């Protein structure tokens, strides 16, 4: 949302804030996790799989989630070892520490600019 909308966001906030956008690991433009080769492959995994409302449906759904996890692991290998809540918090803590000690980066002080 932030990339490419700097002028609009700056206008909405009156230029009073530095707005930072970031893709969590494994999402968006940052080496995204892809568990399927294409949409058809994804559809075939979840085809005719209802939202579980019974114990029987729940067991079938659980089996599909195990299959999904195995598929993601096979397709994404080492990347998954670096995608967790802990990694996300570590990234934000590092960014926050830098921001507190270094102040606004030069690109943030220019309306409409993005680090991307």
ROSE-4610 file (N, C-alpha, C; in Angstrom, 1 decimal, always signed):
// ROSE-4610
residu = [X/X/X/X/X/X/X/X/X/X/X/X/X/X/X/X/X/X/X/X/X/X/X/X/X/X/X/X/X/X/X/X/X/X/X/X/X/X/X/X/X/X/X/X/X/X/X/X/X/X/X/X/X/X/X/X/X/X/X/X/X/X/X/X/X/X/X/X/X/X/X/X/X/X/X/X/X/X/X/X/X/X/X/X/X/X/X/X/X/X/X/X/X/X/X/X/X/X/X/X/X/X/X/X/X/X/X/X/X/X/X/X/X/X/X/X/X/X/X/X/X/X/X/X/X/X/X/X/X/X/X/X/X/X/X/X/X/X/X/X/X/X/X/X/X/X/X/X/X/X/X/X/X/X/X/X/X/X/X/X/X/X/X/X/X/X/X/X/X/X/X/X/X/X/X/X/X/X/X/X/X/X/X/X/X/X/X/X/X/X/X/X/X/X/X/X/X/X/X/X/X/X/X/X/X/X/X/X/X/X/X/X/X/X/X/X/X/X/X/X/X/X/X/X/X/X/X/X/X/X/X/X/X/X/X/X/X/X/X/X/X/X/X/X/X/X/X/X/X/X/X/X/X/X/X/X/X/X/X/X/X/X/X/X/X/X/X/X/X/X/X/X/X/X/X/X/X/X/X/X/X/X/X/X/X/X/X/X/X/X/X/X/X/X/X/X/X/X/X/X/X/X/X/X/X/X/X/X/X/X/X/X/X/X/X/X/X/X/X/X/X/X/X/X/X/X/X/X/X/X/X/X/X/X/X/X/X/X/X/X/X/X/X/X/X/X/X/X]
num = [1/1/1/2/2/2/3/3/3/4/4/4/5/5/5/6/6/6/7/7/7/8/8/8/9/9/9/10/10/10/11/11/11/12/12/12/13/13/13/14/14/14/15/15/15/16/16/16/17/17/17/18/18/18/19/19/19/20/20/20/21/21/21/22/22/22/23/23/23/24/24/24/25/25/25/26/26/26/27/27/27/28/28/28/29/29/29/30/30/30/31/31/31/32/32/32/33/33/33/34/34/34/35/35/35/36/36/36/37/37/37/38/38/38/39/39/39/40/40/40/41/41/41/42/42/42/43/43/43/44/44/44/45/45/45/46/46/46/47/47/47/48/48/48/49/49/49/50/50/50/51/51/51/52/52/52/53/53/53/54/54/54/55/55/55/56/56/56/57/57/57/58/58/58/59/59/59/60/60/60/61/61/61/62/62/62/63/63/63/64/64/64/65/65/65/66/66/66/67/67/67/68/68/68/69/69/69/70/70/70/71/71/71/72/72/72/73/73/73/74/74/74/75/75/75/76/76/76/77/77/77/78/78/78/79/79/79/80/80/80/81/81/81/82/82/82/83/83/83/84/84/84/85/85/85/86/86/86/87/87/87/88/88/88/89/89/89/90/90/90/91/91/91/92/92/92/93/93/93/94/94/94/95/95/95/96/96/96/97/97/97/98/98/98/99/99/99/100/100/100/101/101/101/102/102/102/103/103/103/104/104/104/105/105/105/106/106/106/107/107/107/108/108/108/109/109/109/110/110/110/111/111/111/112/112/112/113/113/113/114/114/114/115/115/115/116/116/116]
x = [+0.8/+0.0/+0.9/+2.0/+2.8/+3.5/+4.1/+4.8/+3.9/+4.3/+3.6/+2.4/+2.2/+1.1/+1.7/+2.9/+3.5/+2.9/+2.6/+2.0/+0.6/-0.2/-1.5/-1.5/-0.6/-0.4/+0.1/+1.1/+1.6/+0.5/-0.3/-1.4/-2.4/-2.7/-3.7/-3.1/-1.9/-1.3/-0.7/-0.8/-0.3/+1.3/+1.9/+3.3/+4.0/+3.1/+3.6/+4.2/+4.0/+4.5/+5.4/+6.3/+7.0/+6.2/+5.8/+5.0/+5.9/+6.0/+6.9/+6.1/+6.3/+5.6/+6.6/+6.2/+7.1/+6.4/+7.0/+6.4/+7.0/+6.2/+6.7/+7.4/+8.3/+9.1/+8.1/+8.3/+7.4/+6.2/+6.0/+4.8/+5.2/+4.2/+4.4/+5.7/+6.4/+7.6/+8.9/+8.8/+9.9/+10.0/+10.6/+10.7/+9.5/+8.3/+7.1/+7.1/+6.4/+6.3/+5.2/+5.5/+4.5/+4.4/+3.3/+3.1/+2.6/+2.2/+1.6/+2.3/+2.3/+2.9/+2.0/+0.7/-0.3/-1.7/-2.6/-3.9/-4.7/-4.5/-5.2/-4.7/-3.4/-2.9/-3.4/-3.5/-4.1/-5.5/-6.3/-7.7/-7.9/-7.0/-7.1/-6.9/-6.1/-5.9/-7.2/-7.8/-9.0/-10.3/-10.3/-11.5/-12.5/-13.7/-14.8/-14.5/-13.6/-13.3/-14.1/-15.1/-16.0/-15.3/-15.8/-15.4/-15.8/-14.9/-15.3/-16.4/-17.4/-18.5/-18.8/-18.2/-18.3/-16.9/-16.9/-15.6/-15.0/-15.8/-15.4/-14.8/-15.5/-15.0/-13.7/-13.6/-12.4/-11.2/-11.4/-10.3/-9.8/-10.7/-10.4/-9.6/-10.1/-9.5/-8.1/-7.9/-6.6/-5.6/-6.1/-5.2/-4.8/-5.7/-5.4/-4.3/-4.5/-3.5/-2.1/-2.0/-0.7/-0.2/-1.0/-0.5/-0.1/-0.8/-0.4/+1.0/+1.2/+2.5/+3.6/+3.4/+4.4/+4.7/+3.7/+3.9/+4.7/+4.3/+5.0/+6.5/+6.7/+8.1/+8.9/+8.3/+9.0/+9.4/+8.5/+8.7/+9.5/+9.6/+10.2/+11.5/+11.7/+13.0/+13.4/+14.6/+15.3/+14.6/+13.8/+13.1/+12.2/+11.5/+10.6/+11.2/+12.5/+13.2/+13.4/+13.1/+13.4/+12.1/+10.9/+9.6/+8.9/+8.8/+8.1/+7.7/+6.9/+6.6/+7.8/+8.7/+9.9/+10.8/+10.9/+11.7/+11.1/+9.8/+9.1/+9.3/+9.2/+9.4/+10.9/+11.8/+13.2/+13.5/+12.9/+13.1/+12.5/+11.3/+10.8/+11.5/+12.0/+12.8/+14.1/+14.7/+15.9/+15.6/+14.5/+14.1/+13.8/+13.1/+12.7/+14.0/+14.9/+16.1/+16.9/+17.0/+17.7/+17.0/+15.7/+14.9/+15.1/+15.2/+15.3/+16.7/+17.7/+19.1/+19.5/+19.0/+19.5/+18.5/+17.3/+16.3/+15.7/+15.0/+14.3/+15.4/+15.2/+16.2/+15.9/+16.9/+16.8/+15.6/+15.3/+14.2/+12.8/+12.7/+11.4/+11.1/+12.0/+11.7/+11.3/+11.2/+10.8/+9.4/+8.4/+7.0/+7.0/+6.3/+6.1/+7.2/+8.2/+9.4/+9.1/+9.7/+9.6/+11.0/+11.3/+12.5/+12.5/+11.3/+11.2/+11.7]
y = [-1.2/+0.0/+1.3/+1.2/+2.4/+2.8/+1.8/+2.0/+2.6/+3.7/+4.4/+5.3/+5.3/+6.2/+7.2/+7.5/+8.4/+9.8/+10.4/+11.7/+11.7/+10.7/+10.7/+10.5/+9.6/+9.4/+10.6/+11.3/+12.5/+13.6/+13.7/+14.7/+14.3/+13.0/+12.7/+12.9/+12.8/+13.0/+14.4/+15.2/+16.6/+16.6/+15.5/+15.4/+15.3/+14.9/+14.9/+13.5/+12.5/+11.2/+10.5/+9.7/+8.9/+7.6/+7.2/+6.0/+4.9/+3.8/+2.7/+1.5/+1.0/-0.2/-1.3/-2.6/-3.7/-5.0/-5.8/-7.1/-8.1/-8.8/-9.8/-10.9/-11.5/-12.6/-13.6/-14.0/-15.0/-14.5/-13.1/-12.5/-11.4/-11.1/-9.9/-10.0/-8.9/-8.8/-9.4/-9.9/-10.5/-12.0/-12.5/-14.0/-14.7/-14.5/-15.1/-16.7/-17.2/-18.7/-19.1/-20.1/-20.6/-22.1/-22.5/-24.0/-24.7/-24.0/-24.7/-24.1/-25.0/-24.5/-23.6/-23.7/-22.9/-23.0/-22.1/-22.1/-23.4/-24.1/-25.4/-26.4/-26.4/-27.3/-27.0/-25.7/-25.3/-25.8/-25.6/-25.9/-27.4/-28.2/-29.7/-30.2/-29.5/-29.9/-29.6/-28.5/-28.1/-28.4/-29.0/-29.3/-30.2/-29.7/-30.4/-30.6/-29.8/-29.8/-28.8/-29.2/-28.3/-27.7/-26.6/-26.0/-27.1/-27.6/-28.7/-28.3/-29.0/-28.8/-30.1/-31.2/-32.4/-33.0/-34.0/-34.6/-35.3/-35.9/-36.5/-35.5/-34.4/-33.3/-32.7/-32.6/-32.1/-33.0/-34.3/-35.2/-35.1/-35.0/-34.8/-33.5/-32.5/-31.2/-31.2/-31.8/-31.9/-32.6/-33.7/-34.4/-33.5/-32.7/-31.7/-30.7/-30.3/-29.3/-29.9/-31.2/-31.9/-32.0/-32.3/-32.4/-31.0/-30.0/-28.6/-28.3/-28.6/-28.3/-29.1/-30.3/-31.1/-30.5/-30.1/-29.5/-28.2/-27.3/-26.1/-26.3/-27.3/-27.6/-28.1/-28.9/-29.5/-28.4/-27.4/-26.3/-25.1/-25.0/-23.8/-24.0/-25.3/-25.7/-24.7/-24.2/-23.4/-22.2/-21.6/-20.3/-20.5/-21.6/-21.8/-21.7/-22.0/-22.0/-20.6/-19.6/-18.2/-17.4/-18.1/-17.4/-17.8/-17.0/-17.3/-15.9/-16.0/-14.9/-14.3/-15.2/-14.7/-14.0/-14.4/-13.7/-12.4/-12.3/-11.0/-10.0/-10.5/-9.6/-9.1/-10.0/-9.7/-8.6/-8.7/-7.7/-6.4/-6.4/-5.1/-4.5/-5.3/-4.8/-4.1/-4.8/-4.2/-2.9/-2.9/-1.6/-0.5/-0.9/+0.1/+0.6/-0.2/+0.2/+1.2/+0.8/+1.7/+3.0/+3.0/+4.3/+5.2/+4.6/+5.3/+6.0/+5.3/+5.9/+6.7/+6.4/+7.0/+8.1/+8.1/+9.1/+8.7/+9.6/+9.3/+9.1/+8.1/+7.9/+9.1/+9.4/+10.5/+10.3/+9.1/+9.0/+9.2/+9.1/+9.3/+10.8/+11.6/+13.1/+13.7/+13.0/+13.5/+13.0/+13.8/+13.3/+12.5/+11.4/+10.6/+9.6/+9.6/+8.7/+7.4/+6.4/+5.1/+4.4/+3.6/+2.8/+1.7/+1.3/+0.2/+0.5]
z = [+0.0/+0.0/+0.0/+0.7/+0.8/-0.5/-1.1/-2.3/-3.4/-3.9/-5.0/-4.5/-3.2/-2.7/-1.7/-1.8/-0.8/-0.8/-2.0/-2.0/-1.4/-1.6/-1.1/+0.5/+0.9/+2.4/+3.0/+2.4/+3.0/+3.1/+2.1/+2.1/+3.2/+3.4/+4.5/+5.9/+6.0/+7.4/+7.6/+6.5/+6.7/+6.7/+6.3/+6.3/+7.6/+8.6/+10.0/+10.4/+9.6/+9.9/+8.9/+9.3/+8.4/+8.3/+7.1/+6.9/+6.3/+7.0/+6.5/+6.1/+4.9/+4.5/+4.4/+4.7/+4.7/+4.4/+3.6/+3.4/+4.4/+5.2/+6.1/+5.2/+5.8/+5.2/+4.6/+3.4/+2.7/+2.1/+2.0/+1.5/+0.5/-0.4/-1.3/-2.1/-2.1/-3.0/-2.3/-1.1/-0.5/-0.5/-1.6/-1.7/-1.2/-1.9/-1.3/-1.4/-0.4/-0.3/-1.3/-2.1/-3.1/-2.9/-2.5/-2.2/-3.4/-4.5/-5.7/-6.9/-7.9/-9.2/-9.9/-9.7/-10.4/-9.7/-10.0/-9.4/-9.5/-10.6/-10.8/-9.8/-9.5/-8.5/-7.2/-6.8/-5.6/-5.5/-6.5/-6.5/-6.4/-6.9/-6.8/-5.4/-4.6/-3.2/-2.4/-2.6/-1.8/-2.4/-3.6/-4.3/-3.4/-3.4/-2.7/-1.2/-0.7/+0.8/+1.5/+2.3/+3.0/+4.2/+4.6/+5.9/+7.0/+7.8/+8.7/+9.7/+9.7/+10.7/+11.5/+11.1/+11.9/+12.2/+13.0/+13.3/+12.1/+11.3/+10.1/+9.1/+8.9/+8.1/+8.6/+9.9/+10.6/+10.3/+10.4/+10.1/+8.7/+7.8/+6.3/+6.1/+6.8/+6.6/+7.2/+8.4/+9.0/+8.1/+7.4/+6.5/+5.3/+4.9/+3.8/+4.3/+5.5/+6.0/+6.2/+6.5/+6.6/+5.2/+4.2/+2.8/+2.3/+2.7/+2.4/+3.0/+4.2/+4.9/+4.2/+3.9/+3.2/+1.8/+1.1/-0.2/-0.1/+0.9/+1.0/+1.4/+2.3/+2.6/+1.4/+0.6/-0.6/-1.6/-1.7/-2.7/-2.2/-0.9/-0.4/+0.5/+0.8/+1.5/+2.6/+2.4/+3.5/+3.8/+2.9/+3.2/+4.4/+4.5/+5.6/+7.0/+7.1/+8.3/+8.8/+8.0/+8.3/+8.3/+8.4/+8.4/+9.6/+10.6/+11.8/+12.5/+13.5/+14.3/+14.9/+15.4/+16.1/+15.1/+13.8/+12.8/+12.5/+12.4/+12.2/+13.3/+14.5/+15.7/+15.7/+15.4/+15.4/+14.3/+13.1/+12.1/+12.5/+13.1/+13.5/+14.7/+15.6/+16.7/+16.2/+15.2/+14.6/+13.9/+13.2/+12.5/+13.5/+14.6/+15.6/+16.3/+16.6/+17.2/+16.3/+15.0/+14.1/+14.0/+13.9/+13.8/+15.0/+16.2/+17.4/+17.5/+17.0/+17.1/+15.9/+14.7/+13.5/+13.1/+13.5/+13.1/+11.7/+11.1/+9.8/+8.8/+7.9/+6.8/+5.8/+5.0/+4.1/+3.1/+2.7/+1.8/+2.4/+3.7/+4.4/+4.5/+4.4/+4.6/+3.3/+2.2/+1.0/+0.6/+0.5/+0.2/-1.1/-1.1/-2.2/-2.5/-1.7/-1.9/-1.1/-1.7/-1.1/-1.1/-0.1/-0.1/-1.1/-1.6/-2.5/-3.9]
